[in-house]
Amino acid sequence: MTENSTNLKILIAGGAVRDLLLGRKPKDLDYLIASGTAEDFIADFPKARPVGKSYEIFYLKGLEFSFPRVRGKSIEETIDLDLCARDFTVNSFALDEEGELYAHPDGLYDLQNRILRPSFPETFTKDPLRVFRAATFLARFPEFSAHPELIAGMEQCAAKGLLADIAPDRIGVELRKGLCGPRPGNFLRLLIRTNCLEPWFSELSSADGIPAGPPQYHDKSVAGHTAQIMDKVAGDPLTCWMAMCHDLGKALTPPDILPSHHGHDKAGADPAKRLGSRLMLPSRFIRAGETAALLHMKAGNYHELRSGTKVDLLMKLHLSGLLENMISLCHADKDENVLEHAPADLAEILKVSLPIHERNLGEKSGEKLRNMRAMKIKAFSSKRKWI
C-alpha cells in the first residue's frame, strides 16, 4: 500500500507481517494508518466504510485499515506505541512501503523461538476475547509454545470473571478458526490449562478430571481424549467440531459407574446442542455436534448392528450430509475404519424403491421401505463375505 496523500503513511501490520517473516503466504492483509486523519483517508479512499467503536477502523474492498490506538510525538513513536498495544508480540509487526520493518521489542525473539507472549501485561483485561485468540493461535501454529506470562494473564482474566461479557458470536468465530488449524485440539488444551472454559465451554469444564473409559481402552481423561480426536481429524472444521462434541455426555456420567460411560451418547446430544447454540455457530454445526454425540457409538459398532438399524443410521447420516464426517470421526475414535462398508451399503439401499401400489400409505409405506432396504443390506453383506 503506497501513500496517496502527503498526510497519510500506511503500513502493512499484524499477522500478515508475521506470516511473511515465517515464509508463509498471508491470509489477511491489515493496514495501519500511522499518520493523517480520518478525513484525509476518506478523501483519498471515498469508498472506505467506517466501523469500530474504541478506535477508528475502516474497511475497503475486504481489507482493514486502522488508525493507531495511541499516538506519539512522531510517526515512528506512534508506530512503536501501536505495536506495543497489540495482542501478542508475534503479531506486533509493521512493514512500510520502503520495506522497513517495525517490531515489538520482544517480537523478533519470540518469533524466532516460536513463543506466544502478550504484548503488554494488561492485554487480556484490555480485550478478554484475546483469551480465545490465544487458543486459536496455538491451534493454527502448534509449533509455538505458551509463555508463562500468557498462561498467567489468561488465568487472571478468567479469575476476574472478565470472559462472561464477551459477545458469543465472536468466540464462535475464534473457535471455527481454531478448528481449521493443524492441531485443533490445542484450542481446548489451552483453555483447560488456564481455567478458561467457563462460562462458554461449561459442558467441558469437568472433562479433564473424568477418565475417558476403562484403562484397557483409554489412557486419557475425557478432555484429553477429545483433544486427541480433534487432532486426528484435523483438516475438516466440521468434523473437528463433531469430535469436540462426541463425548460430551461422559461429563455427565454418575461417579458410581466410572470409568464406564453407559448411555453417554444419548446424554451428550443436548449438551452438544446447547454448546453450539451458545456460541452462535451455524445451524449445520449445531446439528452436526448433536448428531456426533447421539450416533457415534452406534456408528462405531456398525458391524454389530442389525440390518434395520444400519438402514436407520445410514439414512440419518445421508439426509444430514454427515456420513463422510462420521466415517472420519469413528475412524479416529476407534483407530480402525469401522464404517468401511457404509458408503457401499448406502448406495445399495438408495437403489431400493417401493412398488407404485405400496406408496403414499403413510407409516405402512415407510415400514415396508425400511424392511426392503434391510433385506438389501443383509443380502449385500452376505455376498460381500464370499468375495
C-alpha positions in Angstrom: 0.0 0.0 0.0 1.5 3.3 -1.0 0.8 6.8 0.2 -2.0 8.6 -1.7 -1.9 11.8 0.4 1.0 13.8 1.8 -0.6 13.4 5.2 -1.0 9.6 5.1 1.5 6.9 6.0 0.0 3.4 5.6 1.8 0.2 6.6 1.0 -3.5 6.4 0.7 -4.6 10.1 -0.1 -7.5 12.3 -0.4 -11.1 11.4 0.3 -10.5 7.7 3.8 -9.4 8.5 4.3 -12.3 10.9 3.3 -14.7 8.1 5.7 -13.0 5.7 8.5 -13.4 8.2 7.6 -17.0 8.7 7.8 -17.6 5.0 4.0 -18.1 4.7 1.5 -16.5 2.4 -0.5 -14.0 4.4 -4.2 -14.9 4.5 -5.4 -11.5 5.7 -3.9 -8.1 5.0 -4.4 -5.4 7.6 -3.1 -1.9 7.4 -2.0 0.7 10.0 -2.6 4.3 9.1 0.3 5.8 11.1 -0.2 9.4 10.2 -3.0 11.6 8.8 -6.7 11.9 9.9 -9.9 10.0 9.1 -10.8 12.9 6.8 -7.5 12.5 4.9 -8.2 8.8 4.5 -11.8 9.3 3.3 -10.6 12.0 0.9 -8.2 9.5 -0.7 -10.5 6.5 -0.4 -14.1 7.7 -0.6 -15.4 4.1 -0.8 -14.0 3.2 2.6 -16.6 2.2 5.2 -16.0 3.2 8.9 -16.5 0.5 11.6 -15.3 0.1 15.2 -16.0 2.0 18.4 -12.9 2.1 20.5 -10.7 3.5 17.8 -11.1 4.3 14.1 -11.3 1.4 11.7 -12.2 1.4 8.0 -13.0 -1.5 5.6 -12.2 -1.1 1.9 -12.5 -3.9 -0.6 -12.4 -6.5 2.2 -9.2 -5.0 3.7 -9.0 -3.5 7.2 -7.4 -0.1 7.8 -7.0 1.1 11.4 -5.7 4.2 13.0 -3.3 3.9 15.9 -4.7 3.1 19.4 -2.3 5.7 20.8 -0.3 8.4 19.2 3.2 9.6 19.9 5.1 12.8 19.1 6.4 11.4 15.8 5.3 8.8 13.2 8.0 6.4 14.4 6.9 6.7 18.1 3.2 6.3 17.1 4.0 3.0 15.3 6.1 1.7 18.2 3.3 2.6 20.7 0.7 0.9 18.5 2.7 -2.3 18.2 3.2 -2.4 21.9 -0.6 -2.2 22.4 -1.4 -5.1 20.2 -2.4 -8.6 21.5 0.7 -10.7 21.1 4.4 -9.9 20.4 4.4 -12.1 17.3 1.5 -10.1 15.9 3.2 -6.8 16.6 5.0 -6.0 13.4 4.5 -3.4 10.7 6.1 -3.0 7.3 6.2 0.3 5.4 6.2 0.9 1.6 10.0 1.1 1.6 10.4 -2.3 3.3 11.4 -1.0 6.7 10.3 -3.3 9.5 8.9 -2.1 12.8 8.7 -4.6 15.6 7.7 -5.0 19.3 10.9 -5.2 21.4 10.3 -8.9 22.0 8.7 -9.6 18.6 11.6 -11.0 16.6 13.0 -13.0 19.5 9.6 -14.6 20.2 9.0 -15.3 16.5 12.4 -16.9 16.1 11.9 -19.0 19.2 8.2 -19.8 18.5 6.8 -18.2 21.7 3.4 -16.8 22.2 3.6 -13.9 24.7 1.3 -11.0 25.5 2.5 -7.7 24.1 1.8 -6.0 27.4 0.7 -7.2 30.9 -2.9 -6.0 30.5 -3.5 -7.4 27.1 -6.3 -9.8 28.3 -8.0 -7.4 30.6 -8.0 -4.8 27.8 -9.7 -7.2 25.5 -10.8 -10.6 27.0 -11.5 -12.0 23.6 -7.8 -12.4 23.3 -8.0 -15.4 25.6 -9.7 -17.2 22.7 -7.5 -15.7 20.1 -4.5 -17.2 22.0 -6.2 -20.6 21.9 -6.9 -20.2 18.2 -3.3 -19.2 17.6 -1.9 -22.4 19.1 -4.3 -24.4 17.1 -3.1 -22.7 13.9 0.5 -22.6 14.9 1.2 -25.7 17.0 5.0 -25.1 16.8 4.6 -22.2 19.2 4.6 -22.6 23.0 2.7 -20.5 25.5 4.9 -18.1 27.5 4.4 -18.2 31.3 3.1 -14.6 31.0 0.4 -15.8 28.6 -0.7 -18.5 31.0 -0.8 -16.2 34.0 -2.6 -13.5 32.1 -5.3 -15.9 30.9 -5.8 -17.3 34.4 -6.1 -13.9 35.9 -8.6 -12.8 33.2 -10.8 -15.9 34.0 -10.5 -15.5 37.7 -11.7 -11.9 37.5 -14.8 -13.0 35.6 -13.9 -11.0 32.5 -14.8 -13.7 30.0 -18.6 -13.5 30.7 -19.2 -10.3 28.9 -17.7 -11.3 25.5 -20.1 -11.4 22.6 -20.7 -15.1 22.0 -20.6 -14.9 18.2 -17.0 -13.5 18.4 -16.0 -16.6 20.5 -17.7 -18.8 17.9 -15.6 -17.2 15.1 -12.4 -17.8 17.0 -13.4 -21.4 17.7 -14.1 -22.0 14.0 -10.7 -20.5 13.1 -9.1 -22.9 15.6 -10.9 -25.8 14.1 -9.3 -25.1 10.8 -5.8 -25.4 12.2 -3.5 -28.4 12.0 -3.8 -29.0 15.8 -7.4 -28.0 16.7 -7.1 -29.9 20.0 -4.7 -27.2 21.2 -7.7 -24.8 21.4 -9.2 -27.0 24.1 -5.9 -27.8 25.8 -5.0 -24.1 26.4 -8.5 -23.2 27.7 -8.2 -26.2 30.1 -4.7 -25.3 31.2 -5.7 -21.7 32.0 -9.2 -22.4 33.6 -10.9 -20.5 30.8 -13.7 -23.0 29.9 -16.3 -21.2 32.0 -18.8 -19.9 31.1 -18.7 -20.5 27.3 -17.5 -24.1 27.3 -19.0 -25.2 30.5 -20.0 -28.6 29.1 -16.3 -29.5 29.1 -15.4 -27.8 32.4 -15.2 -31.1 34.4 -14.0 -33.3 31.5 -10.3 -33.2 32.4 -11.0 -34.9 35.7 -13.0 -37.8 34.3 -11.5 -40.9 32.8 -12.5 -41.4 29.2 -13.1 -45.1 29.8 -11.7 -48.3 31.3 -7.9 -48.3 31.4 -7.7 -51.1 28.8 -9.4 -48.8 26.3 -8.4 -45.3 27.3 -5.4 -43.8 29.0 -6.6 -40.2 29.0 -9.3 -38.0 30.5 -12.4 -37.2 28.6 -10.8 -33.8 27.7 -7.5 -35.3 26.7 -9.2 -37.9 24.5 -11.4 -35.2 23.0 -8.4 -33.0 22.1 -6.6 -36.1 20.7 -9.5 -37.0 18.4 -9.8 -33.4 17.3 -6.2 -33.5 16.2 -6.7 -36.8 14.4 -9.5 -35.4 12.2 -7.7 -32.0 11.5 -8.3 -30.6 8.1 -12.1 -30.6 8.2 -13.5 -28.0 10.7 -17.0 -29.6 10.8 -15.6 -33.0 11.7 -13.3 -31.3 14.3 -16.4 -29.8 15.9 -18.1 -33.2 15.9 -15.0 -34.6 17.6 -15.3 -31.9 20.3 -18.9 -32.8 20.9 -18.9 -36.6 20.6 -18.1 -37.4 24.2 -19.8 -34.5 26.0 -22.2 -37.0 27.6 -19.3 -38.6 29.5 -19.0 -35.4 31.7 -22.5 -36.3 33.0 -21.7 -39.9 33.9 -22.6 -40.7 37.6 -19.4 -41.2 39.6 -20.5 -44.6 40.9 -20.3 -46.2 37.4 -17.0 -44.7 36.3 -14.8 -45.5 34.4 -17.7 -46.9 32.3 -20.0 -44.4 30.5 -23.2 -46.3 29.7 -25.6 -44.1 27.8 -23.3 -41.2 27.3 -24.3 -41.0 23.6 -27.9 -40.0 24.4 -26.8 -37.9 27.3 -24.5 -35.9 25.2 -26.9 -34.8 22.5 -28.5 -31.9 24.4 -25.2 -30.5 25.8 -23.8 -30.5 22.2 -26.8 -28.6 21.0 -26.5 -26.1 23.9 -22.8 -25.5 23.3 -23.2 -24.9 19.6 -26.2 -22.6 20.2 -24.5 -20.6 22.9 -21.5 -19.9 20.6 -24.0 -18.9 17.8 -22.4 -21.4 15.4 -24.1 -22.0 12.1 -27.1 -24.4 12.2 -25.1 -27.0 10.3 -22.5 -27.1 13.0 -25.2 -27.3 15.8 -26.9 -30.3 14.1 -23.5 -32.0 13.4 -22.4 -31.7 17.0 -25.7 -33.1 18.3 -25.6 -36.0 15.7 -22.0 -36.8 16.6 -22.9 -37.2 20.3 -26.0 -39.2 19.6 -24.9 -41.6 16.9 -21.1 -42.1 17.3 -21.4 -45.1 19.5 -23.9 -46.8 17.1 -21.7 -45.9 14.1 -18.6 -47.1 15.9 -20.3 -50.5 16.3 -21.6 -50.7 12.7 -20.5 -54.3 12.0 -22.6 -55.5 15.0 -25.8 -53.7 14.1 -28.9 -55.4 12.8 -29.7 -54.7 9.2 -32.7 -52.5 10.0 -30.6 -50.4 12.5 -28.0 -50.0 9.8 -30.7 -48.6 7.5 -31.8 -46.1 10.1 -28.3 -45.0 10.8 -27.3 -44.6 7.2 -30.4 -42.7 6.2 -30.0 -40.3 9.1 -26.4 -39.6 8.2 -27.2 -39.4 4.5 -30.1 -37.0 4.9 -27.9 -34.8 7.2 -25.0 -34.9 4.8 -22.7 -36.2 7.6 -21.8 -39.7 6.5 -18.3 -38.9 5.5 -17.7 -36.8 8.6 -18.9 -39.7 10.8 -16.7 -42.1 8.9 -13.7 -39.9 9.7 -14.7 -39.4 13.4 -15.3 -43.1 14.1 -12.0 -44.0 12.3 -10.2 -41.6 14.6 -12.1 -42.7 17.7 -11.7 -46.5 17.1 -8.3 -46.5 15.3 -9.9 -48.6 12.6 -12.2 -48.0 9.6 -15.3 -49.4 11.3 -17.6 -47.7 8.6 -15.6 -49.1 5.7 -18.6 -50.6 4.1 -21.1 -47.9 5.0 -20.9 -45.9 1.7 -21.4 -49.1 -0.4 -24.3 -50.1 1.8 -25.9 -46.7 1.4 -25.5 -46.8 -2.3 -27.3 -50.2 -2.4 -30.3 -49.2 -0.2 -30.8 -46.0 -2.2 -31.5 -48.1 -5.2 -34.4 -49.7 -3.4 -37.9 -48.2 -4.1 -41.4 -49.3 -3.3 -43.8 -50.7 -5.9 -46.2 -48.0 -7.0 -49.2 -49.6 -5.3 -47.4 -49.6 -1.9 -46.5 -45.9 -2.0 -48.3 -43.0 -0.2 -49.7 -45.2 2.6 -48.1 -43.3 5.5 -46.3 -45.3 8.1 -47.1 -48.5 6.4 -45.1 -47.4 3.3 -42.2 -46.2 5.5 -42.0 -49.5 7.3 -42.2 -51.5 4.1 -39.4 -49.5 2.5 -37.3 -49.9 5.6 -37.8 -53.7 5.6 -36.9 -53.9 1.9 -33.7 -51.9 2.5 -32.8 -54.0 5.5 -33.1 -57.1 3.3 -31.0 -55.5 0.7 -28.2 -54.7 3.2 -28.4 -58.3 4.6 -28.1 -59.8 1.1 -25.3 -57.4 0.1 -23.4 -58.1 3.3 -23.7 -61.9 2.8 -22.5 -61.5 -0.8 -19.5 -59.4 0.4 -18.4 -62.2 2.7 -18.0 -64.6 -0.2 -16.0 -62.2 -2.4 
